Every structure is written in C-alpha cells, then in structure tokens.
Amino acid sequence: MSRIVGSQMLLGDREKEVLRKMLWRVADFCGVEVLTYSILSNHFHVLVRVPEKDRAVSDAELLRRFKVLYPKPTRYQTASFARLETALREGTEKHCGAGAAIGPDA
C-alpha cells in the first residue's frame, strides 16, 4: 500500500489511469507478475508475485525491459542503448565505457 502525503484526494480518473499504466510498465520491467491491484483517490494497493531468485534473465530480455520502461528515450539513452546492444551482441562491455549509464538519471 502507498499513501499520498497528507491523505489528500489527488487521484481522479485520469490520474488513476496514468498510475495503472505505469504500474504495468514497471511490473513488466521488474519481471514481477501483478496479481491484483486497487487504485483509490488517495492511495493504492498492489499484490505482486516475484519470480524465483535463481531464474536468470537473458540479455535480450533485459533490453526488452529497458524499451518497455523507456518507450520514448532521450537521445543520450538511445545512444547508450545502441552501445549496450552492440556490446552484448559481441559479448563484451568495451563499447559501453566505464560507468556508462542508460537510466533516466544518466
């Protein structure tokens, strides 16, 4: 459960729809399964199933998840993503550079 500060009723129909879409994108990115959820005007509930710890995630799956979470990446993220794809395809990190980042704070 997560509450809005001050218990204000800030989530109208439009905001609830935006939150619902974000919930599914983040769940897909994280590799969890949303079992059920409820979005109210001042808080929401989410129940997820987390996959087993030993389950490996392939490079292709990581790249797919990045595209799910960042469907409209910045130019920098696009360039970083292209370098990452090349490095993974070649089996090396030489194209990524030391400390290369591809997230939203990059």
C-alpha positions as CSV (number, residue, x, y, z in Angstrom):
1,M,0.0,0.0,0.0
2,S,1.2,3.5,-0.7
3,R,-0.5,6.7,0.6
4,I,-0.5,10.3,-0.8
5,V,1.1,12.8,1.6
6,G,-1.5,14.4,3.9
7,S,-4.2,11.9,2.8
8,Q,-5.3,14.3,0.1
9,M,-7.6,13.0,-2.6
10,L,-5.4,13.7,-5.6
11,L,-6.1,10.8,-7.8
12,G,-9.0,11.5,-10.2
13,D,-10.0,9.2,-13.1
14,R,-7.2,10.5,-15.4
15,E,-4.5,10.2,-12.7
16,K,-5.7,6.7,-11.8
17,E,-5.4,5.6,-15.5
18,V,-1.9,7.0,-15.7
19,L,-0.9,5.2,-12.5
20,R,-2.4,2.0,-13.8
21,K,-0.4,2.1,-17.0
22,M,2.8,3.0,-15.0
23,L,2.1,0.1,-12.7
24,W,2.0,-2.4,-15.5
25,R,5.1,-1.0,-17.2
26,V,7.2,-1.1,-14.0
27,A,5.9,-4.6,-13.3
28,D,7.0,-5.8,-16.7
29,F,10.4,-4.0,-16.3
30,C,11.0,-5.6,-12.9
31,G,9.8,-9.1,-14.1
32,V,7.1,-9.4,-11.5
33,E,3.5,-10.5,-12.0
34,V,0.7,-8.2,-10.9
35,L,-1.9,-10.5,-9.2
36,T,-4.3,-7.8,-8.2
37,Y,-4.4,-4.0,-7.5
38,S,-6.7,-1.3,-6.4
39,I,-6.3,2.4,-7.0
40,L,-8.3,4.8,-4.8
41,S,-8.3,8.5,-4.7
42,N,-5.7,8.8,-2.0
43,H,-3.8,5.5,-2.1
44,F,-3.3,2.3,-3.9
45,H,-2.7,-1.4,-3.2
46,V,-0.7,-3.8,-5.3
47,L,-0.1,-7.5,-4.8
48,V,2.7,-9.0,-7.0
49,R,4.4,-12.4,-7.4
50,V,8.1,-12.2,-7.6
51,P,9.8,-14.9,-9.6
52,E,12.2,-17.4,-8.1
53,K,15.6,-16.0,-7.2
54,D,17.5,-18.5,-9.3
55,R,15.8,-17.5,-12.5
56,A,18.3,-16.0,-14.9
57,V,17.3,-13.1,-17.2
58,S,18.8,-13.1,-20.7
59,D,20.5,-10.1,-22.3
60,A,17.7,-9.9,-24.8
61,E,15.1,-9.8,-22.0
62,L,17.0,-7.0,-20.3
63,L,17.0,-5.0,-23.5
64,R,13.3,-5.6,-24.0
65,R,12.5,-4.5,-20.4
66,F,14.5,-1.3,-21.0
67,K,12.4,-0.5,-24.0
68,V,9.2,-1.1,-22.0
69,L,10.2,1.2,-19.2
70,Y,11.6,3.9,-21.6
71,P,9.4,3.8,-24.7
72,K,10.5,7.4,-25.6
73,P,14.1,7.5,-24.5
74,T,16.3,10.7,-24.7
75,R,18.9,10.9,-27.4
76,Y,21.6,10.1,-24.8
77,Q,19.6,7.0,-23.7
78,T,19.2,5.9,-27.3
79,A,22.9,6.2,-28.0
80,S,23.8,4.4,-24.7
81,F,21.3,1.7,-25.5
82,A,22.8,1.2,-29.0
83,R,26.3,0.8,-27.5
84,L,24.9,-1.6,-24.9
85,E,23.2,-3.7,-27.6
86,T,26.5,-3.8,-29.6
87,A,28.5,-4.8,-26.5
88,L,26.0,-7.6,-25.6
89,R,25.9,-8.9,-29.2
90,E,29.8,-9.0,-29.2
91,G,29.9,-10.4,-25.6
92,T,31.9,-7.6,-24.2
93,E,31.5,-4.3,-22.4
94,K,34.2,-2.4,-24.3
95,H,31.6,-0.3,-26.2
96,C,29.8,0.8,-23.0
97,G,32.7,2.6,-21.3
98,A,33.4,2.6,-17.7
99,G,30.4,3.5,-15.6
100,A,28.2,4.1,-18.6
101,A,24.6,4.6,-17.6
102,I,21.4,4.2,-19.6
103,G,18.7,5.1,-16.9
104,P,16.7,8.2,-16.6
105,D,19.3,10.0,-14.4
106,A,22.1,9.4,-16.9
